Amino acid sequence: GTDSFSNPFSNGVRGSFQGTNANDQVDLSSGVHGYVVETGNGDDNIIGTVFSDVFTLQGKGVYTIDGSEGYDVADINVIGMWDDDPGAFGLHVEFDEQTSTYTVFDSFADNMEEMLTISPNGALGWTAISTDYAKEKFDIPDANLTNVESIRIFFGADGEGYDDVVYQIIELVGSPTGEAASAAAAAG
């Protein structure tokens, strides 16, 4: 059979968990491999495995996620949410060195609408606060992240397939980095 986790963004995981629209309490710490955790709606508390995990940040509610060990990522997918066209997109990220805060903006069509603020919290983790605009247009929830090493925002496509996905990586340790999976998109 085919391996549904073979795409280059799977982070090496081997299992999946689908959240519900209720307030989920999920403890995957005894898992024997990493998971992709698809969140639902509701205020979810999630503990990851000792392996690398992927947590989606989509839906309504507030997510409290402890990635545990491994290299864990939180994914936000907004591809096609601008005019229902995966080739139409705009995203801008600023970093404030004094507060160590990232601010993510929708920059499509010369817009500069704030979407998300990601800042360190007192619990040795990060808090991601989504604006009303981002909650309504992009379905991005608020999240408290501990032991999650980065947030990947998938926001465009320059063609078909994984090689043409355009995304931004926000490293939750050290300084910000950005990546685009295609050279043409990186120039734009």
N, C-alpha and C positions, 0 to 999 in steps of 0.2 A: 504494500500500500504506500500511499504518499505520506510524507512527513509534513504535517500542517505547521510545524515549528521551524521549517527550514529557511524562512526568509531572513535576510541579513539583519533585521531589527528585532529578532526573537530573543536576543540576549542569552541564547543557549538553554532556554527553558524547555521542559518536557511535559508539562501538565497545564491544565487551565481550570479556572474557577469562575463561574458566572454568578454575579451578585443578583439580588432581588430588588424590588422596590420598597422593601421593608428596611428597618434599621438592622443591618447585618453585623454579627460578631464573628469574625473569621480568624481562626488560629491555624496557620499552615506550618507552624514551627517544627512539627514532626515529619514534614514531607521529605521524601527520598530524592527529590529533584526540584528544580525551580518551577514557578508557576507564572502564567499570565493571569492576572486577576482583573476580570472585567467587572467594574463596579456597576451598580444599578442606581436607583434613587433611594435616598434615605441617608441617615447619619450612620456611616459604617466605621467600625473599628477593625483594622486588619493587621495581623502579624504575619510577616513573610517567613520564608524558609532560611536555612543556613546557606542556601545556594542563591544564585542570581535570580531575581524576580522582576516582572514587569507589572506595574499597576496602572490601569487606565484612569485618567481623571476626566470623566464625562458623566453628566447626570446632575441631578438635584441633590442637595444635602451638603453635609460637611464630612469629609473623610479624615480619619486619624489613622495614619499608616506607619507602622514600624517595620522597615524592610529587613531587620535582623542582619545576619551576615551576608556575604556575597556582594556583588556589584548590582545594586537595585536601581531601577529607573522608573520614573512616573511619566506616562505618555499622555499627551493632549493631541487629539487629531481634529483639525479644523479644515482639512482638505475639502474643497468644493463648497464651502459655506459662504463664499463670496460669489454671488450671481449663479450658484449651482454649477460653477465651472472650475475644475481642478487647476486650470491654467491661469486663473485670475486669483491673485493673492497679494497680500502685503503684510509684513510683520517687521517690527522694529523693537529692539531690546536695548535698554539703557541700564548702566550699572553705576550706582552711587557708592564710591569707595569709602566715604565716611560712615555710612550706615550699613554697608554691605548688602544693599537692597537692589534687586532687579525689578525693573518695570517693563512690562510687555505692552506694546501698542499695536493696534490694527492700523496699518499704514496704507491700506488699499485705496487707490484713487485719491492720493494726496490727503487722505484722512489721517488724523493722529489721535484716535480714540483709545484711551487707556483701557486695557483688558484685564491685567493681572499684575499684582505686586507680590514678590517673593522675598521674604526677609528672614533673618535668623530670629529664633525665639529663645526664651530663657531655658528651654528644656533641651538644649544642645541639638536642636533640629531646625526646621524651616517651616514657616507658615506662608501659604499661598492664598491670597485673598483675591477673589474674582470680583470685578465690578458688575453692577446690575446689567450694563451693556453686554458684557461677556457671558453672563448667565443666560440672558435672553437670546442673544444671537448665536452663541457658540456652545451653549450647554456646559460651561466650565464651572465646576463646583469650587468651594473653598476646601483647603486641605492643610492638615498638620502632618509634616513629614519628618520622621526620625530614621536614621540609617538608610536614607535614600540618597544615592550619590549624584543623580542628575535628573533633570526634567527634559524630555524631548518633545518639542512642539512640531508636529507634522502639519505644514500649512500649504503645500502646493505640489503640483506635478508638472513636469516638463515633457511628458510623454506617457508611455505605458510601462508598467513594471516597476520593480523596486529601485532600479538604477536611476530612475527619473524623479524620485521623491525629493522634495525640498523640505528641509527641516532645520531647526535651530536647537542646539544643545545648550542648556543652562547648567553649568557645573555647580553643584551645591557645596563644593570644596574648592578653594583656590580662586583663580580669576575666571571670568566668563570666556567661553569659546563659542564660535559659531561654525556650523558646517552646512554645506549644501551638497546633495548627492549628485549634482550635475554642475559642470563648470559654467554653463550658460546661466543657470539660476544664481550661482554664487556672484556673478558679475552684476546681477540685478538686485 
